């Protein structure tokens, strides 16, 4: 677990540097200079590309994690693993791009009243599919090799800087809407280029391969495994973008509703940022443990990952929620975007559940019971479509978030039941209970803190966050929720005492 903590901390530092840049971008540039409709357009443009890219990968990200241990041999350049790893998403990109172009009319019709806004950029999605597919594949290849810091920096910091520059060019009138979309596309392209250079210089990228190494049994296992993943992706990836797509297609919401939702989503997205680093570095360890049939080690990892995810995500949601009025008070046009207030809370609760239990899905995915992921994905998709159709017309943007929460609670409860039954994985301990009690106590304590928002919302944020944050961290330390975190704190504390 030590390598997980060290690599995760590096990734988390970069993540929050990027979050700071993103905070300035989203709350002070985007909300001031981009109309909700234009913000919604850029969001939908990306989400359509990301949705198609998730299929173009043809399951290679999870399959790569699972099968890399079979190829791993540095002296033999990993037996041509990179060649096969790269060819799969390239083939997938060609197939999915062709399908996307053939389905132009149904896609355009889906966006209803805002279809004209998206139509102008329909074919620009094709290069975006290629860029996002290769970028995700190369980033995942670095994760497989336990090198997450630079790719994380590119995604969390580099991308946000590029996007900030794009928005500023639009804000100051140097480019119009078309130029903005092209600039967004170029931002992702630059990230792909940087990642490609990094991977080529630090990891094995040899295209030499020996087809004889791929035995009939290995090929059969891969095709069966990736086939299930592709089918599962049809459902699972649809859920990830379903709220955005359905909001954009509803007459009363359209791109305007997506714009409101996007700002709220960004706030909630801060909650699971640390989890991306933890999951990125712990997933290869889980794959290796399960390959060796060591379920005890995998389940111990599950418990440790889960409590750290719960600890971080719950404290972050609490800090965001107690400062919600102040946040909307300081951002430009906050009176417009505050319609997404409850989106933040509902999506935040969803993210706590996901981050706490997501590693269980990885255990299922990398075990011999991986085919269950297909049934879970289909179940989630049907449930999500139904809840979105019901709640969005009745609750607007909050309805999309509420639908996500309902689908998350039910689907992850079902997933955990399978994890417990199939691989005997249980993330819950008494530390889980203590962590929930800590957050509940801090939420109550917040009401005792006098408000100074009438003087300055910034001052109130600083005071409220400092008090709640310090008391929360002290409680986590004293109750030893995370022995790994305590060791790090004690290490630096001892260094300071020794210097004195």
Secondary structure, DSSP 8 states (H G I E B T S, - for coil): -HHHHHHHHHHHHHHHHHHHHHHHIIIIIIHHHS-HHHHHHHHHHHHHHHHHHHHHTTTHHHHHHHHHHHH--GGGGGGGHHHHHHHHHHHHHHHHHHHHHHTHHHHHHHTGGGHHHHHTTTTHHHHHHHHHHHHHHHHHHHHHTT--HHHHHIIIIIHHHHHHHHHHHHHTTSS-HHHHHHHHHHHHHHHHHHHHHHHHHHS-------GGGS-HHHHHHHHHHHHHHHHHHHHHHHHHHHHHHHHHHSTTTHHHHHHHHHHHHHHHHGGGHHHHHHHHHHHHHHHHHHHTT-HHHHHHHHHHHHHHHHHHHHHHHHHHHHTHHHHHHHSTTHHHHGGGHHHHHHHHHHHHHHHHHHHHHHHHHTSTTTTHHHHHHHHHHHHHHHHHHHHHHHHTHHHHHHHHHHHHHHHHHHHHHHHHHHH------HHHHHHHHHHHHHHHHHTTS---TTT-HHHHHHHHHHHHHHHHHHHHHHTTS-HHHHHHHHHHHHHHHHH-
